[in-house]
């Protein structure tokens, strides 16, 4: 299984997100491989959900487009299994906990492991309620990623104690989406996290330009880009691979 720690080894990690099934599962497979070739160090695969409460309008629209085509977890698993032998970077699912709960945690984790997924990110899973899934995920060798918000200062030590894979530092209050300016003191937050854990820290929510990527990669161990990538897919549809590769190479160069 791909090791998330490898994404951060001797480099700053560029983590790319896309929504599974937008514009189709076949294209998602193509775009995962294209982003890997362009230099993405870890790829987050969004599980479409009817009420993605942490997402801004760009990813909401992508989720809706995928659901309208009838994309299911079984379809996503089958798509990933079809390209597993060609994947050389870690994969993580990002979604909402009801998708895994309704599918059945054991069944979900078993299928995730079978298709090479190394991490899980559930923004709506409260830290205090993750115990059951955390224990199960550990047994499958899959990292349940902890999110840290700008308001988490007093809880950083508790959040860091159970961190797996990497800590997902949310740059700003609110939902995902491209932001012209991020006002949170990211270096100070990263410093407070680093004081209590050696787990890598990656910054997400709002990063879209090489300048932003460079700025936050100086403080953190990696940056996460989602909405800007999903927007490119929205604009280019089934012909987005060249634009995705050009964008990722530009972002990597900036870092």
N, C-alpha and C positions, 0 to 999 in steps of 0.2 A: 504494500500500500504506500502511496505517496506520503511523504512526511512533511507536515506543515513547517516544521523548523527549517527544512531545507530552503524554503522560500526566502528566509531571512539570513541565510548563511553567507557571511562575508560580503553582504551587499544590502542596499536599501530595497525593500520589496515593492514592486508595483502590482497592486491587486486590482483586477478588472472584474466588473459585474455586468451580466446581461440577463435578460428574462427568458427563461426556457419557453420555446414555442412562439416567439416573436421574431420574424414573421411566420416561421414554421419550425418544427423540430428538426427537420433536415438542415435548415439554415442555421439553427442553433449549433448543431454539430460542426458545421463548416466554420462558423464564427469562433467557436471555442478553439479549434485547431489554428485558425488564422491569428487569433490573439496570442496563443502560445508561441507561434512562429515569430511574431513581432516582438516578443520579449516579456509578456506578462509572466510574473513569477508565481502567481496564484490566481485562480479564476473562481469567482463566486457565481453560482447559478441560481437565479431567482425562481422560486416555485410560485407560479401564478396563484393569486388568491383574490377572492371577491371583495375583501375589505382590508387592503394593505395599509394599515393605519400609520406606519412610519414613512410611507412613500409620498413624494410630491407628485404632481400631475403627470410628469413624463413617464415615470415607472408605473403609475396607476393605469395610464393608457396602454402601456405594453402588456400589463397583466390582463386587462380587459380584452385586448386583441387575441391573446393566447387562449383565454377561457372561451371566447366566442368560437374558436376553432375546435373546441372540445379537447384541449390539452389536459392530460391526466398525469398523476404520479407514475402510473405504470408506463405510460408513453415516454416520460422523461427518463425513467430508469432504463428502458429499452434503448433509447437513443444513446445514453452514456455508455451502456454495455457495448454498443456497436463500435465505439471509438476508443474503448479503454486501452487497447493495445498501442494506440498512437499518442496517448496522453503521457507527458513527461513532467508536468507540473502538478502540484496539489490542487484538488478541487474541494469546494465547500458549497453546501446548500445554504441559501438565505431565504427564509420564508416565515410562515406564521404557524404557531404551535398546533392549531387545530388540524392542519394538513397531516402532520405526523401522528397526532392523537387519534384521528378518525381512521387512519390507515392501520394503526396499531404500532406502538413503539418498536416492539421486537421485529416485526415484519419490515417496518421502515428502515431500521438500522441494518438489518440483514441485507436488504436490497441496496442500501447506500454503500455498504462495504463491498458488495459484489461488483458495483460499477465504479469503484475507485474513489469514492468520496471520503475525504479525510476530516472534514469539519462541518459543523452545523451552527447556523446563526438564526436565532429566533428573537426578534426585537420585542415581541409581546409576551415573552416568558419571564415573569418576575424572578429576580435572583433568589428570593426566599422560597420559591416553588420549583426550583430546577432539580432538586435532589434526586427524585426518581429517575428522570431522564439522564442526569449526569452520571449516575452509577451504571445505568444500562449502556450509555454511549462509551464509557470507559471499558466496559467488558467487550465491546466490539472494536476497540482501538480507534474510536472516532472522537475528535475533540469537540466539546460543546463550548463555543466561543462566548466569552463574557463581554458585554458592552459596558462602557464607562461614559457617562454623560458629564457635561460641564458642571452639573449640580451634584456630582457624586463625590465631591472632595472629602466629606466626612466618612464615606464608605469605602474609600479606595483600598484600604488594607483588607477589608472583608472581601471585596470583589476580587482582589488579586490572589487571595489565598487559594481559591479554587480554579484559577485561570488555567485554561487548556489551550494549546496551539498558539494563539496570540490574543491580546486584548484589543478590542475594537473601540477606539476612542472616537466618540461622536463629537464633531467639531463645533456644532452649534445646536441650540435648542430649536425644536421644530422638526419638519420632515425632510426627507432627502430632496436634493435639487441643486442646480448650479447656483453658486452665490458669488457675486462680484467682490464681496469683502467678508472675511471671517473675523469676528471681533474677539472671540475667545482667546485667552492667553494659553495657547497650546503648549509652548515650551514649559510653562510653569506646571501645567497639568501632567505632562509627560514626566517631568522631574519628580513630582509627587508619587507617581506610579512606580518609577524606576527605583525609588527609595525603598520599596517594599517587595519588589519581585524582579526576577530576571527574564520573565516572559516577554517576548517582543510586543511592541505597541505599534498599531497601525491606525492612522487617522483617516476618517471618512466623513461623508455628508458635506457636499458643497465644493469639493476640489475638482477643478475642471481645466486649469491652465498649467503649462509648464512652470510658470513662475510660482504658482501656489504649490505645486508638487515639490519644487526645489525648496521652498521656504519650510514646509512642514516635514519634509524628509530630513532636514538638518536636525530637527528636534526628535523625531520619532524614528522607528525602525522601518516604516513603510507607509504608503498612502493608498487609499482605496478610491476608485473612481467608478461611479455607476451611472448617474443620470446623463452625463455627457456622452457616454458610450451608447446608452439606450436611445438617446436623441439621434445619434448618427444612424442607428439601425432604423429608427422611425423615418428618417429622411431618405435613406437609400434602399430600404426594403430588402429585397432579395439580392441586391448588388452591393452590399455594405462592406464586404471583406477588404477591398483596397483602402477605403476610408478608415476603417478600424485599424488596420496595420499602420497606416501613415500616422494616425493620431497617437497610437501607443508608442511608436518609435519616437515621436516628438516629445511625449511626456517622459519617457525613459531618459532621453537625452537631457531633458531639463533637470532630472534628478541627479 
